């Protein structure tokens, strides 16, 4: 049996099917090519006459041809049905407006970043941006983090292959926006009041951590800046971003680049601090903060005897999840391509 003959038969069938004008003509073609006495069936009956190896090859070709013809008939049937439904209409108003396309919207993280930036910009913060791939000195050394610090382990940070700098060390996907503190100090002199929002990376994956995430870093440096200024900024942000019933609290903590240091908590959006099944204690952790360490000021080229300042770094995803009415207990869906989730925002 000739292979070329089978290919020509398939091509002829598909060509005839595409030219069919109505369902009756299409049915006649189906019977001619796929019916019990059709062309394909006739060739299939000849298979037993072939050698075993040739029978297998020809059989596969016939099955492929049959499937292609069936698909062509199904597609052409849909086309004929659509054309018939259009022709059945009495008239067509060519001046009528077209169908409106579905309109998309901003991703919830984009909205969160814009909302956060807007709150701080209203009180004089300037939005800045710094590299997402950073030198080790800006990410660690200049922030008082020694070589033995756990955060500098390969299991805690994404180091980038490449030639290290003799001055700044290896390249790393910035693990926190705190590296922007040093770059801002080197770029300008006090007074400084900036908000740095950027993508960061750490190898973590659970309900409150993802390998790729966003942070917003606030930095204020001027003469006579103290903790009361830090607390006032946080109270302002809590009311204007989370809602009028939301409150911030500070807990003593330790960070290498601030002294004193504080963990920042926000009261639960459901129980408002009383304690419930979601929060247990009535509070949720937002992130870290504190007064900029004098050595970090020195590293940034600022005199710590004349200037002081505070800094804070919070996750955008975690902060957004704490908004009243959102009830988002897992940030991982924010990075999944599930429109059923995204379209809720």
VOBA-1610 file (N, C-alpha, C; in pm, whole numbers, padded with zeros to 5 digits, always signed):
BEGIN
Unk+00086-00120+00000Unk+00000+00000+00000Unk+00089+00124+00000Unk+00056+00221-00081Unk+00140+00339-00101Unk+00112+00442+00009Unk+00219+00485+00078Unk+00205+00587+00184Unk+00160+00719+00125Unk+00214+00753+00009Unk+00178+00880-00057Unk+00028+00884-00086Unk-00028+00769-00120Unk-00172+00761-00150Unk-00255+00798-00028Unk-00213+00753+00088Unk-00285+00785+00213Unk-00277+00934+00243Unk-00156+00992+00227Unk-00140+01135+00251Unk-00226+01217+00156Unk-00229+01178+00029Unk-00309+01251-00070Unk-00457+01241-00038Unk-00499+01122+00009Unk-00640+01103+00045Unk-00679+01195+00160Unk-00592+01203+00261Unk-00619+01290+00377Unk-00628+01436+00333Unk-00534+01479+00251Unk-00533+01619+00206Unk-00656+01650+00121Unk-00694+01556+00036Unk-00813+01576-00048Unk-00938+01587+00038Unk-00947+01502+00139Unk-01064+01504+00228Unk-01076+01636+00303Unk-00965+01682+00360Unk-00967+01807+00437Unk-01001+01924+00346Unk-00945+01926+00226Unk-00973+02034+00131Unk-01121+02038+00095Unk-01181+01923+00069Unk-01323+01917+00035Unk-01410+01960+00153Unk-01371+01918+00272Unk-01448+01953+00393Unk-01448+02104+00415Unk-01334+02169+00395Unk-01325+02314+00417Unk-01409+02393+00316Unk-01442+02332+00203Unk-01523+02399+00103Unk-01672+02370+00118Unk-01708+02281+00211Unk-01849+02246+00231Unk-01929+02368+00275Unk-02048+02386+00216Unk-02129+02506+00242Unk-02243+02483+00343Unk-02283+02356+00362Unk-02393+02330+00454Unk-02374+02193+00520Unk-02462+02165+00616Unk-02449+02042+00693Unk-02472+01917+00607Unk-02560+01927+00510Unk-02589+01813+00424Unk-02465+01774+00343Unk-02400+01872+00284Unk-02279+01846+00208Unk-02170+01789+00298Unk-02163+01838+00418Unk-02063+01790+00513Unk-02088+01644+00549Unk-02215+01608+00566Unk-02250+01470+00599Unk-02216+01376+00483Unk-02239+01421+00360Unk-02205+01339+00244Unk-02056+01313+00238Unk-01976+01414+00271Unk-01831+01396+00272Unk-01788+01301+00383Unk-01854+01309+00497Unk-01822+01218+00608Unk-01845+01073+00567Unk-01959+01049+00503Unk-01990+00913+00459Unk-01889+00866+00354Unk-01854+00958+00263Unk-01763+00921+00154Unk-01624+00880+00207Unk-01576+00951+00306Unk-01440+00925+00356Unk-01436+00834+00479Unk-01538+00845+00567Unk-01531+00773+00696Unk-01642+00670+00712Unk-01734+00662+00619Unk-01844+00566+00631Unk-01796+00421+00626Unk-01890+00327+00646Unk-01855+00185+00649Unk-01795+00139+00516Unk-01840+00204+00409Unk-01786+00170+00278Unk-01701+00284+00222Unk-01659+00374+00310Unk-01581+00490+00269Unk-01437+00457+00235Unk-01363+00560+00194Unk-01225+00543+00148Unk-01133+00489+00257Unk-01145+00544+00378Unk-01059+00500+00488Unk-01089+00355+00525Unk-01218+00320+00534Unk-01257+00182+00569Unk-01206+00084+00464Unk-01211+00124+00338Unk-01164+00037+00231Unk-01015+00006+00245Unk-00938+00108+00281Unk-00795+00086+00299Unk-00764+00002+00423Unk-00843+00023+00528Unk-00822-00055+00652Unk-00843-00204+00625Unk-00938-00237+00538Unk-00966-00378+00508Unk-00851-00444+00435Unk-00764-00365+00377Unk-00650-00420+00305Unk-00529-00447+00395Unk-00536-00404+00521Unk-00422-00421+00612Unk-00380-00566+00632Unk-00473-00661+00648Unk-00429-00800+00670Unk-00342-00857+00559Unk-00347-00798+00441Unk-00268-00847+00329Unk-00120-00807+00339Unk-00089-00715+00431Unk+00046-00660+00439Unk+00132-00739+00537Unk+00264-00722+00523Unk+00358-00780+00619Unk+00339-00712+00755Unk+00384-00777+00864Unk+00358-00727+01000Unk+00414-00587+01020Unk+00539-00562+00983Unk+00601-00432+01004Unk+00532-00324+00922Unk+00503-00357+00796Unk+00437-00260+00710Unk+00295-00233+00757Unk+00230-00340+00808Unk+00092-00326+00859Unk+00087-00226+00974Unk+00186-00231+01062Unk+00189-00140+01177Unk+00206+00005+01132Unk+00299+00028+01037Unk+00324+00163+00989Unk+00203+00220+00916Unk+00147+00140+00825Unk+00030+00186+00749Unk-00090+00206+00841Unk-00104+00119+00938Unk-00216+00133+01033Unk-00211+00265+01109Unk-00091+00304+01153Unk-00076+00431+01223Unk-00110+00549+01133Unk-00066+00541+01007Unk-00096+00649+00912Unk-00246+00661+00888Unk-00314+00548+00876Unk-00460+00550+00855Unk-00533+00607+00976Unk-00487+00572+01095Unk-00548+00627+01217Unk-00529+00778+01224Unk-00409+00825+01190Unk-00384+00969+01190Unk-00471+01040+01087Unk-00485+00980+00969Unk-00568+01040+00864Unk-00714+01046+00908Unk-00762+00940+00970Unk-00901+00936+01017Unk-00926+01043+01122Unk-00832+01057+01216Unk-00847+01157+01322Unk-00845+01299+01265Unk-00758+01324+01166Unk-00749+01457+01105Unk-00878+01491+01030Unk-00934+01393+00961Unk-01059+01417+00888Unk-01175+01443+00984Unk-01181+01366+01093Unk-01287+01387+01193Unk-01278+01526+01255Unk-01155+01571+01285Unk-01136+01704+01342Unk-01178+01813+01244Unk-01143+01794+01116Unk-01181+01893+01013Unk-01332+01902+01000Unk-01401+01787+01005Unk-01548+01787+00996Unk-01609+01860+01114Unk-01557+01836+01234Unk-01609+01902+01354Unk-01590+02053+01347Unk-01471+02097+01304Unk-01443+02241+01295Unk-01531+02308+01190Unk-01545+02243+01075Unk-01626+02303+00969Unk-01774+02306+01007Unk-01818+02208+01084Unk-01956+02207+01133Unk-01983+02328+01222Unk-01884+02363+01308Unk-01898+02481+01394Unk-01903+02608+01311Unk-01819+02616+01207Unk-01818+02734+01120Unk-01952+02750+01049Unk-02006+02641+00996Unk-02134+02647+00926Unk-02246+02688+01021Unk-02243+02636+01144Unk-02346+02672+01243Unk-02341+02820+01275Unk-02220+02873+01291Unk-02206+03015+01322Unk-02254+03102+01206Unk-02218+03063+01084Unk-02261+03140+00967Unk-02413+03138+00953Unk-02472+03024+00984Unk-02618+03013+00974Unk-02688+03102+01075Unk-02632+03109+01198Unk-02695+03192+01301Unk-02685+03340+01267Unk-02575+03380+01201Unk-02561+03520+01159Unk-02658+03553+01047Unk-02673+03461+00951Unk-02761+03485+00837Unk-02907+03483+00875Unk-02939+03416+00990Unk-03079+03409+01033Unk-03129+03541+01087Unk-03039+03634+01123Unk-03081+03763+01177Unk-03149+03847+01069Unk-03257+03915+01109Unk-03335+03994+01012Unk-03256+04112+00958Unk-03179+04180+01048Unk-03106+04297+01003Unk-02985+04319+01093Unk-02895+04400+01047Unk-02774+04431+01123Unk-02756+04582+01128Unk-02753+04635+01250Unk-02733+04779+01270Unk-02583+04805+01277Unk-02527+04855+01168Unk-02383+04877+01163Unk-02339+04993+01250Unk-02435+05074+01298Unk-02399+05187+01386Unk-02401+05148+01534Unk-02444+05025+01564Unk-02451+04983+01704Unk-02310+04968+01761Unk-02289+05002+01890Unk-02156+04989+01950Unk-02114+04843+01958Unk-01985+04820+01949Unk-01934+04684+01957Unk-01942+04629+02098Unk-01917+04501+02110Unk-01919+04437+02241Unk-01800+04486+02323Unk-01826+04518+02449Unk-01719+04566+02536Unk-01628+04451+02578Unk-01500+04475+02569Unk-01403+04375+02612Unk-01389+04379+02763Unk-01356+04264+02821Unk-01331+04258+02964Unk-01215+04351+03000Unk-01234+04431+03103Unk-01131+04524+03144Unk-01054+04468+03262Unk-00923+04468+03250Unk-00841+04417+03358Unk-00824+04518+03471Unk-00749+04481+03571Unk-00721+04573+03683Unk-00582+04545+03736Unk-00535+04635+03817Unk-00401+04621+03873Unk-00393+04499+03964Unk-00276+04434+03963Unk-00252+04323+04055Unk-00258+04377+04199Unk-00309+04298+04293Unk-00321+04347+04431Unk-00190+04397+04490Unk-00076+04338+04451Unk+00052+04385+04503Unk+00087+04523+04448Unk+00056+04547+04321Unk+00079+04679+04263Unk-00006+04783+04335Unk-00131+04748+04362Unk-00219+04840+04435Unk-00165+04866+04575Unk-00118+04761+04641Unk-00065+04777+04777Unk+00056+04870+04778Unk+00147+04851+04682Unk+00267+04936+04675Unk+00228+05081+04654Unk+00133+05106+04566Unk+00090+05244+04539Unk+00023+05306+04661Unk-00058+05227+04732Unk-00125+05279+04852Unk-00023+05312+04961Unk+00074+05222+04981Unk+00176+05245+05084Unk+00257+05370+05051Unk+00301+05381+04926Unk+00381+05497+04886Unk+00302+05626+04905Unk+00173+05624+04873Unk+00091+05745+04883Unk+00079+05792+05028Unk+00066+05697+05121Unk+00055+05735+05263Unk+00180+05809+05309Unk+00297+05757+05275Unk+00421+05820+05319Unk+00452+05949+05243Unk+00414+05954+05117Unk+00440+06075+05040Unk+00363+06195+05094Unk+00248+06169+05158Unk+00168+06279+05214Unk+00237+06345+05333Unk+00333+06277+05393Unk+00404+06337+05507Unk+00551+06361+05472Unk+00579+06381+05345Unk+00710+06428+05304Unk+00813+06324+05268Unk+00777+06195+05264Unk+00873+06093+05225Unk+00887+06093+05073Unk+01011+06073+05026Unk+01039+06067+04883Unk+01063+05922+04844Unk+00995+05875+04741Unk+01012+05737+04695Unk+01142+05725+04616Unk+01223+05625+04652Unk+01349+05599+04582Unk+01353+05452+04542Unk+01453+05416+04462Unk+01469+05278+04417Unk+01617+05246+04406Unk+01653+05123+04446Unk+01793+05081+04442Unk+01804+04940+04384Unk+01925+04893+04350Unk+01940+04767+04275Unk+01879+04646+04347Unk+01821+04557+04265Unk+01770+04431+04318Unk+01880+04326+04328Unk+01989+04344+04254Unk+02109+04262+04271Unk+02214+04353+04334Unk+02258+04317+04454Unk+02337+04409+04535Unk+02472+04350+04569Unk+02567+04439+04604Unk+02696+04393+04654Unk+02683+04351+04800Unk+02764+04256+04839Unk+02760+04201+04974Unk+02784+04308+05080Unk+02866+04407+05049Unk+02896+04509+05149Unk+02771+04589+05184Unk+02693+04626+05083Unk+02572+04704+05109Unk+02465+04619+05179Unk+02459+04491+05144Unk+02355+04404+05201Unk+02389+04356+05341Unk+02521+04344+05372Unk+02558+04284+05500Unk+02666+04365+05575Unk+02786+04374+05521Unk+02898+04432+05595Unk+02870+04574+05643Unk+02820+04658+05554Unk+02794+04796+05591Unk+02681+04811+05690Unk+02604+04702+05710Unk+02492+04702+05806Unk+02528+04627+05934Unk+02657+04617+05962Unk+02706+04553+06086Unk+02680+04403+06093Unk+02667+04337+05980Unk+02642+04193+05983Unk+02773+04121+05951Unk+02835+04056+06049Unk+02966+03993+06030Unk+02960+03874+05934Unk+03076+03828+05894Unk+03084+03715+05800Unk+03015+03590+05854Unk+03010+03576+05986Unk+02953+03455+06047Unk+02804+03468+06073Unk+02742+03578+06033Unk+02599+03596+06060Unk+02517+03493+05982Unk+02416+03429+06046Unk+02337+03325+05978Unk+02270+03372+05848Unk+02235+03500+05841Unk+02168+03550+05721Unk+02257+03545+05598Unk+02387+03532+05617Unk+02482+03529+05506Unk+02511+03387+05459Unk+02441+03290+05516Unk+02458+03151+05475Unk+02390+03130+05339Unk+02439+03034+05262Unk+02382+03004+05130Unk+02238+02957+05140Unk+02197+02909+05256Unk+02059+02863+05273Unk+01965+02976+05312Unk+02017+03095+05331Unk+01935+03208+05372Unk+01935+03322+05271Unk+02029+03321+05177Unk+02038+03428+05076Unk+02071+03368+04941Unk+02029+03438+04835Unk+02058+03395+04698Unk+02182+03468+04647Unk+02297+03402+04649Unk+02418+03462+04596Unk+02425+03439+04445Unk+02477+03537+04375Unk+02481+03534+04229Unk+02621+03497+04182Unk+02628+03405+04086Unk+02759+03368+04032Unk+02819+03486+03956Unk+02946+03507+03975Unk+03015+03617+03909Unk+03141+03654+03986Unk+03220+03737+03926Unk+03346+03777+03987Unk+03320+03872+04103Unk+03367+03838+04224Unk+03347+03927+04338Unk+03426+04057+04322Unk+03380+04159+04391Unk+03452+04286+04394Unk+03553+04283+04509Unk+03672+04333+04484Unk+03772+04336+04589Unk+03731+04428+04704Unk+03643+04523+04675Unk+03600+04619+04776Unk+03465+04583+04838Unk+03371+04533+04754Unk+03233+04513+04801Unk+03193+04367+04815Unk+03279+04273+04779Unk+03247+04131+04798Unk+03165+04072+04685Unk+03086+03969+04719Unk+03008+03896+04620Unk+02878+03970+04585Unk+02817+03924+04476Unk+02686+03975+04439Unk+02578+03888+04503Unk+02469+03949+04543Unk+02358+03877+04606Unk+02227+03942+04564Unk+02125+03860+04542Unk+01991+03917+04524Unk+01953+03981+04656Unk+01924+04109+04653Unk+01911+04183+04779Unk+01810+04116+04872Unk+01855+04074+04991Unk+01766+04003+05083Unk+01674+04095+05161Unk+01702+04225+05156Unk+01619+04323+05227Unk+01649+04462+05168Unk+01552+04549+05181Unk+01569+04684+05127Unk+01661+04769+05214Unk+01708+04714+05325Unk+01796+04789+05415Unk+01926+04831+05347Unk+01965+04759+05242Unk+02087+04798+05170Unk+02073+04937+05109Unk+01948+04977+05082Unk+01924+05110+05028Unk+01957+05222+05126Unk+01961+05189+05255Unk+01998+05291+05355Unk+02137+05348+05325Unk+02233+05258+05308Unk+02371+05302+05285Unk+02384+05377+05154Unk+02315+05330+05050Unk+02323+05397+04921Unk+02261+05538+04928Unk+02153+05552+05005Unk+02091+05684+05018Unk+02180+05778+05097Unk+02246+05727+05201Unk+02336+05812+05279Unk+02454+05859+05193Unk+02502+05771+05105Unk+02613+05809+05017Unk+02567+05905+04907Unk+02441+05894+04869Unk+02389+05976+04759Unk+02360+06118+04802Unk+02307+06135+04925Unk+02266+06269+04970Unk+02298+06283+05118Unk+02289+06404+05168Unk+02317+06432+05308Unk+02188+06475+05378Unk+02186+06463+05512Unk+02064+06498+05586Unk+02020+06642+05559Unk+01890+06671+05572Unk+01786+06576+05617Unk+01747+06475+05510Unk+01724+06351+05555Unk+01683+06241+05466Unk+01547+06189+05513Unk+01457+06173+05420Unk+01326+06113+05452Unk+01280+06039+05327Unk+01308+05909+05319Unk+01280+05834+05197Unk+01200+05707+05227Unk+01131+05658+05124Unk+01065+05528+05129Unk+01113+05449+05007Unk+01176+05336+05033Unk+01234+05253+04927Unk+01151+05125+04917Unk+01083+05104+04805Unk+01000+04986+04785Unk+01062+04903+04673Unk+01095+04776+04702Unk+01168+04696+04603Unk+01141+04548+04622Unk+01178+04473+04518Unk+01169+04327+04521Unk+01292+04271+04592Unk+01270+04171+04677Unk+01379+04106+04749Unk+01371+03956+04728Unk+01473+03883+04775Unk+01472+03739+04759Unk+01538+03666+04873Unk+01468+03565+04925Unk+01524+03475+05026Unk+01464+03336+05003Unk+01538+03228+05026Unk+01486+03093+05000Unk+01392+03043+05108Unk+01276+03106+05121Unk+01176+03065+05219Unk+01042+03045+05149Unk+00960+02951+05199Unk+00829+02927+05138Unk+00733+02871+05244Unk+00642+02956+05291Unk+00535+02913+05380Unk+00424+03017+05371Unk+00329+03011+05464Unk+00211+03097+05454Unk+00244+03246+05463Unk+00357+03280+05523Unk+00394+03421+05538Unk+00526+03457+05472Unk+00585+03363+05395Unk+00713+03389+05327Unk+00711+03329+05187Unk+00770+03401+05092Unk+00789+03350+04956Unk+00931+03383+04910Unk+00988+03303+04820Unk+01126+03329+04776Unk+01143+03468+04715Unk+01042+03514+04644Unk+01041+03651+04592Unk+00933+03728+04667Unk+00969+03842+04720Unk+00873+03922+04795Unk+00913+04069+04782Unk+00831+04156+04836Unk+00858+04300+04830Unk+00866+04358+04971Unk+00956+04452+04988Unk+00968+04525+05114Unk+00957+04673+05088Unk+00912+04746+05191Unk+00925+04891+05185Unk+01008+04936+05305Unk+01109+05014+05274Unk+01208+05057+05373Unk+01195+05207+05394Unk+01171+05246+05518Unk+01167+05387+05551Unk+01296+05428+05620Unk+01344+05548+05587Unk+01465+05599+05651Unk+01449+05748+05675Unk+01467+05789+05801Unk+01463+05930+05837Unk+01591+05963+05914Unk+01666+06062+05867Unk+01788+06106+05934Unk+01790+06258+05939Unk+01810+06310+06057Unk+01817+06455+06075Unk+01873+06480+06216Unk+01884+06602+06252Unk+01928+06635+06388Unk+01813+06611+06486Unk+01849+06553+06602Unk+01757+06532+06714Unk+01638+06442+06680Unk+01656+06347+06592Unk+01552+06246+06564Unk+01556+06142+06676Unk+01439+06103+06728Unk+01434+06005+06836Unk+01318+05906+06818Unk+01299+05820+06919Unk+01200+05713+06907Unk+01058+05766+06898Unk+01030+05880+06959Unk+00894+05935+06952Unk+00856+05967+06808Unk+00952+06010+06726Unk+00925+06035+06585Unk+00891+05904+06513Unk+00968+05800+06545Unk+00943+05668+06486Unk+00802+05621+06519Unk+00764+05629+06647Unk+00632+05582+06690Unk+00521+05666+06627Unk+00543+05795+06614Unk+00442+05881+06553Unk+00417+05847+06408Unk+00524+05816+06333Unk+00511+05777+06192Unk+00431+05647+06182Unk+00460+05551+06269Unk+00390+05423+06265Unk+00241+05438+06297Unk+00210+05520+06397Unk+00069+05544+06431Unk-00005+05607+06314Unk+00060+05701+06249Unk-00001+05767+06133Unk-00028+05666+06022Unk+00072+05580+05995Unk+00056+05481+05889Unk-00054+05381+05922Unk-00061+05337+06047Unk-00162+05238+06086Unk-00303+05290+06062Unk-00328+05414+06100Unk-00463+05471+06085Unk-00496+05494+05938Unk-00401+05542+05861Unk-00428+05580+05723Unk-00422+05463+05624Unk-00353+05356+05659Unk-00346+05241+05568Unk-00439+05129+05613Unk-00436+05094+05742Unk-00515+04982+05791Unk-00657+05021+05828Unk-00674+05139+05887Unk-00807+05181+05930Unk-00802+05250+06065Unk-00906+05326+06099Unk-00904+05408+06222Unk-00900+05329+06352Unk-00935+05201+06349Unk-00937+05121+06472Unk-00811+05038+06490Unk-00717+05055+06400Unk-00596+04972+06407Unk-00486+05044+06484Unk-00409+04965+06559Unk-00304+05021+06645Unk-00173+04946+06626Unk-00064+05017+06650Unk+00072+04963+06641Unk+00129+04948+06782Unk+00207+04844+06802Unk+00285+04833+06926Unk+00428+04795+06892Unk+00521+04833+06980Unk+00663+04804+06962Unk+00708+04705+07068Unk+00788+04606+07024Unk+00849+04511+07117Unk+01001+04518+07104Unk+01074+04525+07215Unk+01221+04528+07207Unk+01274+04406+07132Unk+01374+04427+07048Unk+01428+04319+06967Unk+01575+04349+06939Unk+01636+04270+06854Unk+01776+04297+06816Unk+01792+04286+06666Unk+01840+04391+06604Unk+01885+04390+06465Unk+02026+04448+06463Unk+02109+04398+06373Unk+02248+04441+06368Unk+02263+04588+06331Unk+02169+04641+06255Unk+02186+04775+06199Unk+02105+04882+06269Unk+02035+04848+06378Unk+01962+04948+06456Unk+01989+04927+06605Unk+01986+05035+06679Unk+02006+05028+06825Unk+01949+05153+06891Unk+01842+05141+06971Unk+01768+05018+07001Unk+01684+04971+06882Unk+01643+04843+06890Unk+01565+04782+06782Unk+01429+04739+06834Unk+01332+04735+06742Unk+01196+04697+06780Unk+01132+04610+06672Unk+01057+04509+06716Unk+00963+04443+06626Unk+00833+04523+06631Unk+00768+04536+06517Unk+00645+04615+06508Unk+00528+04521+06486Unk+00425+04533+06572Unk+00303+04452+06560Unk+00184+04542+06529Unk+00084+04483+06462Unk-00042+04551+06436Unk-00154+04468+06500Unk-00252+04534+06561Unk-00360+04457+06622Unk-00441+04384+06514Unk-00497+04271+06551Unk-00567+04182+06459Unk-00685+04255+06393Unk-00704+04238+06260Unk-00815+04306+06194Unk-00953+04252+06234Unk-00957+04132+06294Unk-01087+04074+06333Unk-01124+04106+06477Unk-01029+04082+06570Unk-01062+04103+06712Unk-01008+04234+06767Unk-00927+04306+06689Unk-00868+04435+06729Unk-00789+04427+06860Unk-00718+04314+06877Unk-00627+04303+06991Unk-00679+04219+07107Unk-00803+04169+07098Unk-00859+04094+07210Unk-00815+03948+07210Unk-00781+03895+07093Unk-00743+03755+07081Unk-00854+03674+07018Unk-00822+03600+06911Unk-00922+03518+06842Unk-00853+03397+06780Unk-00930+03314+06709Unk-00873+03193+06649Unk-00768+03226+06544Unk-00783+03340+06476Unk-00689+03376+06371Unk-00555+03418+06428Unk-00557+03500+06533Unk-00432+03562+06582Unk-00381+03504+06713Unk-00469+03438+06790Unk-00435+03383+06922Unk-00409+03493+07026Unk-00313+03581+06997Unk-00271+03681+07096Unk-00337+03817+07077Unk-00400+03840+06963Unk-00460+03971+06935Unk-00371+04059+06849Unk-00247+04011+06816Unk-00153+04094+06742Unk-00085+04012+06632Unk-00044+04082+06526Unk+00031+04020+06417Unk+00161+04096+06395Unk+00270+04022+06368Unk+00399+04086+06341Unk+00401+04147+06201Unk+00451+04270+06193Unk+00466+04337+06064Unk+00610+04335+06014Unk+00704+04373+06099Unk+00843+04378+06057Unk+00930+04445+06161Unk+01051+04481+06119Unk+01147+04536+06212Unk+01163+04687+06198Unk+01223+04746+06302Unk+01248+04890+06302Unk+01349+04923+06411Unk+01390+05047+06418Unk+01480+05091+06524Unk+01555+05216+06486Unk+01634+05266+06580Unk+01719+05381+06555Unk+01845+05336+06482Unk+01880+05407+06377Unk+01994+05366+06294Unk+02120+05359+06381Unk+02190+05247+06372Unk+02312+05225+06452Unk+02417+05329+06413Unk+02487+05387+06512Unk+02590+05487+06482Unk+02695+05439+06382Unk+02731+05309+06389Unk+02831+05258+06296Unk+02777+05256+06152Unk+02647+05230+06137Unk+02586+05231+06003Unk+02587+05374+05948Unk+02560+05472+06035Unk+02569+05611+05992Unk+02711+05643+05947Unk+02809+05597+06024Unk+02949+05617+05986Unk+02979+05553+05851Unk+02930+05430+05831Unk+02955+05360+05706Unk+02893+05433+05587Unk+02784+05505+05613Unk+02718+05581+05508Unk+02775+05721+05491Unk+02877+05756+05570Unk+02941+05886+05557Unk+02870+05997+05631Unk+02793+05962+05735Unk+02719+06063+05813Unk+02771+06064+05956Unk+02789+06181+06012Unk+02842+06197+06147Unk+02737+06161+06250Unk+02753+06049+06326Unk+02653+06008+06424Unk+02647+06099+06547Unk+02749+06184+06566Unk+02745+06277+06678Unk+02654+06397+06649Unk+02633+06424+06523Unk+02549+06536+06484Unk+02408+06491+06442Unk+02400+06373+06380Unk+02272+06328+06325Unk+02229+06195+06387Unk+02100+06175+06392Unk+02043+06047+06432Unk+01928+06017+06338Unk+01878+05897+06345Unk+01769+05862+06255Unk+01706+05729+06291Unk+01596+05699+06225Unk+01534+05568+06243Unk+01506+05505+06108Unk+01492+05373+06110Unk+01465+05299+05987Unk+01367+05187+06018Unk+01295+05142+05917Unk+01203+05029+05933Unk+01191+04957+05799Unk+01175+04826+05806Unk+01159+04746+05685Unk+01049+04644+05704Unk+00940+04658+05627Unk+00825+04570+05639Unk+00795+04505+05504Unk+00742+04383+05507Unk+00702+04316+05385Unk+00572+04373+05330Unk+00570+04404+05201Unk+00448+04457+05139Unk+00335+04355+05148Unk+00367+04227+05117Unk+00264+04124+05117Unk+00204+04105+05256Unk+00292+04097+05356Unk+00243+04075+05492Unk+00164+04196+05541Unk+00210+04315+05510Unk+00140+04436+05551Unk+00003+04443+05485Unk-00003+04412+05357Unk-00130+04416+05284Unk-00228+04312+05339Unk-00176+04195+05380Unk-00261+04089+05433Unk-00328+04129+05563Unk-00273+04229+05633Unk-00328+04272+05761Unk-00434+04380+05749Unk-00469+04420+05626Unk-00570+04524+05609Unk-00706+04475+05659Unk-00783+04565+05717Unk-00916+04530+05765Unk-01004+04488+05648Unk-01075+04376+05666Unk-01168+04328+05564Unk-01106+04238+05460Unk-00973+04223+05457Unk-00909+04142+05354Unk-00912+03993+05389Unk-00884+03959+05516Unk-00889+03821+05565Unk-00802+03727+05480Unk-00681+03769+05451Unk-00587+03690+05373Unk-00488+03624+05468Unk-00501+03492+05487Unk-00417+03422+05585Unk-00298+03351+05522Unk-00278+03367+05390Unk-00166+03303+05321Unk-00127+03394+05203Unk-00001+03438+05199Unk+00040+03532+05093Unk+00081+03461+04964Unk+00097+03329+04967Unk+00145+03258+04848Unk+00052+03270+04728Unk-00081+03272+04746Unk-00169+03289+04627Unk-00144+03419+04551Unk-00083+03518+04614Unk-00053+03643+04544Unk+00046+03621+04430Unk+00121+03511+04435Unk+00220+03482+04332Unk+00179+03364+04243Unk+00054+03322+04253Unk+00007+03211+04170Unk-00085+03265+04061Unk-00079+03207+03939Unk-00159+03258+03826Unk-00303+03208+03826Unk-00370+03223+03939Unk-00509+03178+03951Unk-00601+03299+03946Unk-00669+03318+03833Unk-00754+03436+03816Unk-00873+03434+03910Unk-00914+03318+03957Unk-01026+03312+04052Unk-00989+03388+04181Unk-00863+03382+04218Unk-00816+03456+04335Unk-00792+03602+04302Unk-00718+03629+04194Unk-00680+03765+04159Unk-00801+03853+04132Unk-00905+03797+04068Unk-01022+03876+04030Unk-01108+03918+04149Unk-01076+03870+04267Unk-01152+03911+04386Unk-01110+04051+04433Unk-00999+04103+04380Unk-00946+04229+04430Unk-00982+04343+04334
//
